[in-house]
């Protein structure tokens, strides 16, 4: 599409620069090209990337540029080039999609033709089509986001618990983070492009100079840098915490790590006590203490349940603790009678008793920590709730 070539002998000095503005913001592009010429870089082509024109190294001197909408889907004719040369302009190249021509002048006083209505031009037709398509993609984004929200809320039974406890790897989490940030940056860029397209369309229709949308703001640059920055911090933390041990450690039980109410304390039989420390990049720390016989998987992958078990969740993002408590409630309240306990030392306290086998369960939530306890021991858990509230208080002091 472009009639351009790499200047002889400049192969080692060629470089592509990313546009700091919308590729349809003609005034901003003109100013940016002039600034690059002051830094010793001259545009020579725009062929392989929609947002990265091709530059070659040159002497530092100020040149001026004119971004002119194209009447036809073709390079300017020889007659057009000669007419522009008489005004002081040299043809450089077409834009990536051929919507406009880029002209260069050494003198600041080079004359530009007066804008005029161009509704019959190739540029206007293309801009109109691109604007229409941008709205279509925006609608697709909205539908996709609505579907994802519906899936998380109505199709995943315990979305917060799953997100917090899933045995994630650094690669999976970093990929999700990159996708999220990339989508955010893409939406911001799409919004800026759509605004520039609207202004470009109006200027072509009415024959007026286009008002610049402006360059990227600092927040967009920060968002673009966020994935690699966060990745470095996460990987550093994993290395410090000894790699694989960062996600999962099985240890001999120690009361110094966390207090535990044994089945024997509740009138049951004592058994082997096991302790696991789990960590996810989103969920923070999860401490599990199990005692007695294996009681099943409770439909939770890699989540073994014992006849007596303590689970303490301390999410890295503390605001997740309350919805996490709701998810734990949803998992264990089925086939149970549930009683809400009135406590001043915790915000939420539930007591469950399974109607089929008599298993007792306790769920406490307070200030970013969730405690879940289950046992087959006979003593009423409600008579021992102060011990569990003390565990919560101990964890809050150490967190």
N, C-alpha and C positions, 0 to 999 in steps of 0.2 A: 504493500500500500504506500509506503514511504519511499521517496527517491532520495536516499541518503547513503553515505558510505563513511567508513572510518578513515580519517585523514592518514596519508602515508607516513610511516615512521612513528605513529602515535599509539601502536597497539598496546604497549606496556603502560600507557598513561590514561587509558580509558576507564571510566567508572560510572556506575549507575547511582543516582541519588533519589531517595524517596521524597515524593511531594509532601510538603508540610500543610497542604490544603486540599480541598476537593479538586479532582481533575477537571471539573466543569466550572471552576471559579477563575475565569479568564483574567480579571485584574490582579488577583493574588498570584497567579502563575507568572504574569508579566513582571511583577515586582521581584519575585523569587529568582527568576532567570537573570535579572539585572544584578541582584546580589551575588549570585554564583559567579558571574563574570568578574566582579570585583575581587572574588576569592581566587580567580585564575582558572575557572572551569567554564567551558563553552558547550552548550547543547549542540549535538550534531545529528541525533536520531531519536526516535521514540517508537520502537518497533516491537519489543518482546514483552513488555510489562506495562499494564495500564497505569501504574502509579510510580514507575521508575524510569524516567527519561535517561538517555545515554549522553554522557559528557566526555569531553577530552580535555586534557590539561593544556593551558595556554598562558600567555603572559597576562599579568594582572592589569586589567584596564576596564573601565566602565563601558558596557554596551547596553543598548536599549532594545526592548522586545515588544512585539505586537502580536497578540493572539487574535486572529481574524476568523470569524465563522466562514465555513466553506459553502459555496453555492452548489457545487457538484461533488459527487463521490469520486474524485480524481485529483491528482496534483494540479497546481495552477498551470495554465497554458503559458507558452512562451510570451504571448502578448501581455498576459497579466504580470508576468515577472518583469518585463521591460517597463511596464507602467509603474510598478512598485519601485523599481530601481531609480526611476526619475524622481521619486519622492524620497529616496534615500534608504530604501529597504532591500535587504538581501534575503531570499528564501532559504530557510533552514530545513524544515521538514513538516510533515503533517503530524497531527496528534495520533495517539495509538489507535483510535477508532475513526480517524479521518474527519472528525466533526469540525476541526478548525486547522488553519495553517499557522505556522510560527515563522515570523519574520524578524530579522535582526538589523539594527542600524548602529553605526558608530557614533553618530551625532545625536544629541538629546533633542534637537529641533526637527527631527525627521517628521514629516507630516503624515497623519493618519486620515484615511477617508472618513467622511462623516457617516455615522451609523444610519441605516435605513431599514425599513421593514423587510424581513426575509422569510415570510411564511411559506414561500414556494421553494425554499432552499433545502438542500440535503441536510444541513446542520439542524434546521428547525424540525424536520421530520424525525431525525434520529433522537434529538433531545426530547421530543414529545413521546416517542416510543420508550425511551429509557425511563422517563418519569412515570409513565404508566406501569412499566414493569417493576419499578421500585416500590410502588404501592402494593403490587401483587405479592412481592416478597415479604413486605411488612405484614400483610395479612397472613401469610404462611407462618411467619414467626409467631404471631399471636395465637394462631390455631395450635401450633406445636407446643407452645408454652401452656396453653389451656389443657391440652391433652396430657402433658406431663404432670400438671397439678392434679388433674382428675385421677390419674393413675396412682400418684403418691397418696392421695387422700382416701380414695375409695377402693383401690385394687390392692394396695399393700396394707396388710393388717396392722403392722407396727412399723411405720416408716422411720420414726426417730430411733427406736430401739435397734432396728436393722442397720441404720447409718452409723450409730455410735458403736455397736458391738461387732459389726462385720469384720472378719479377719482380713483386713485390708493390707495390701502391700504398698510400699512407697510409690511404685510405678503406677498402680491403679489410681491412687489419690491424686498424684501429680497430673495424670492424664485428665481426670475429671476437673481439676482446678484449671488446667490449661484450656479445656473446652469451654468452661464457664466464662473465663476472662476473655477468651477469643471471641465468644459470642457477644459479650458486652461491648468489646471494642468495635466489632463489626456493626452492631446496632447503632453505636454512636457515629461511626463513619457513614453508615447508610443514611442516617438522619441529616448529616452535614451535606452529603451528596444530593439528597432530595431537595434540600433548601437551595443549593446552588443550581440544580436543574430548573427549579421553578423560576428563579431569577433570570437564568439564561434564556428560558423560553419566553418570558415577558419581554426581555430586551430585544430578542429576535422578532417577536411579533410586532412590537411598537416602534422598533427602530431607535432604541435609546441605549445609552451606556449602561452596562451591568454594574450593579452595586455589589461589592465584594462581600462574601460571607465571612471571610477571615481565616486565619490559620488555626491549626489544632491547638486546643488549650492544654494546659499542664496536666489536667486530670486524665486526659486520653493517653498522654505519654507515660504517666505513672501506671495506668492500667496495662499498657503494653509491656512494661517492664516487670509487672507484678509476678507472673509465673516463674521466671528464672530466679528472682530474688527469694521468693518463698521456697522454691525448690532447694536452694542453697542452704537456707536455715534448717529445713526439715532433714536434709541429708546429713548436715553437721550434727544435729541432735541424735540421729540414728547411729552415727559413727561413735559419738561420745558414749552412748548407751550400749555399746558393744553389739551392734548389728542385729542378729536374729533375736537376741534377748530383749530387744526393744519391744517386740510385739507380744512375746509369750514366754513366761517363765513358770516352771513348776518347782515349788520349794517345799521343804519340810515346814510344818506349821510352827509359827513363832508368835507368841502373844505380843512381842515387841512391835510386830508389824501391824496387827489388828486384833482387838479382843474378840472372843468367840464364845457364844452361849452353846454349850455342848448338850447333846441329847440326855446325858446323865443328869445334868442340872434340871432337866424338865421331866424327870422320872422315867426316862428311857434307858436304852443300853448304849454304852460307849462303844466306839469303834475307831478304826484307823482314820486319822484326820489328814486331809490333803489341802494344799493351798496353791492357788494359781494367781499370778499377777499378769494381767493383760493390758495392752495399750493399743489404741488405734490413733491415727493421726488426727482424726476428728473428735474421737470420744474421750481422750485423756486416759485416766487410769481406771481399771476395773479390778477389784479384788474379790476372789471367790474362795470360800472355805467350805469344804464338803466333808461330811462324816458319815460312816456307816455304809450300808449297802447301796449299790447302783440302782437308781430308780427310773432311768430312762433318759431319752433325749428331749422330750417335751416339744417335738417338732422344730427344734432349734439346732441348726448345723453346728457341730463341734461344741455344743453346750450341754455337757453331761450333768445330770442332776442326781444327787444322792439323797438318802432318806432324811438327812438333816443338812441344810445348806444355807450359807450366808453369801449374799451378793451385794457389794457396795460399789456404786457407780459415781465417779467424779468427773463429769464431762469437762473437757478443755474449754468449750464454750458453755459457760454456766447457765445461760438462758435456755439451754436444751434440757436442763434437768427436769423441769415441770412437765413438758410434753413427754419426756422419757418415762416419768412416773406414770403418766396416763397409759402409755404403751405397756408397761409392766403390768398395770392393773388389768388391761384388756386381755393379756395373755393368761392370767391366772384366775380371773373371777368366774370363768365358766364352770358350771355345776357347783358353785359355792354359794353359801350364805355370806353376805358381806355386811360388816358393821363399821360405821365411821366412828373413830375414837376421838374424843374431845381432849386435846392436849395443848398446853401453852408453850411447851418447849420445841415442838415441831409444827410445821404449817399443815401437813397432811398426814393422817395416820389411818390405815385401813386394817381390819382384821378379817381374814377369810377362814372358813371351815368347809372342806370338801364334803358334800352330802353323800358321796359314794364310799369313800374310804376313811373319812375323818381327818385327813391331813390338814394341819393348821398352817396358815401363812400370815405374814405381817409385812406391810408396806409402809415405809416412812419417807417423807420428803421434807427437806428444809435447806434453804440457802445453797443451792447448787449441788446437793448431794442426795442420792436416792439409795435407800437400804431396803433390800428384800430378803426375807427369811422364811424358810419352810421346814417343817419337821413332822415326823410321824410319832414323836413322843407324846405321852398322854396329858401332861400338865398344861393348863390353859395359858396360852402365850400372853394374854392380856394382863396376867398377874406379874409378868416379867418385863413389861414394856419399858420400865425405867432403865433396865440394862441395855436395851437396844437404843434408847435415846442417848445413853452415855456413850455408846459407840459412835453415834452421829456427832456428838459434841467433840469426841476425841479426833475424829477425822477432820472436822472443821478447824480445829486448832493446828493440825499438821499440814493442811492444804494451803 
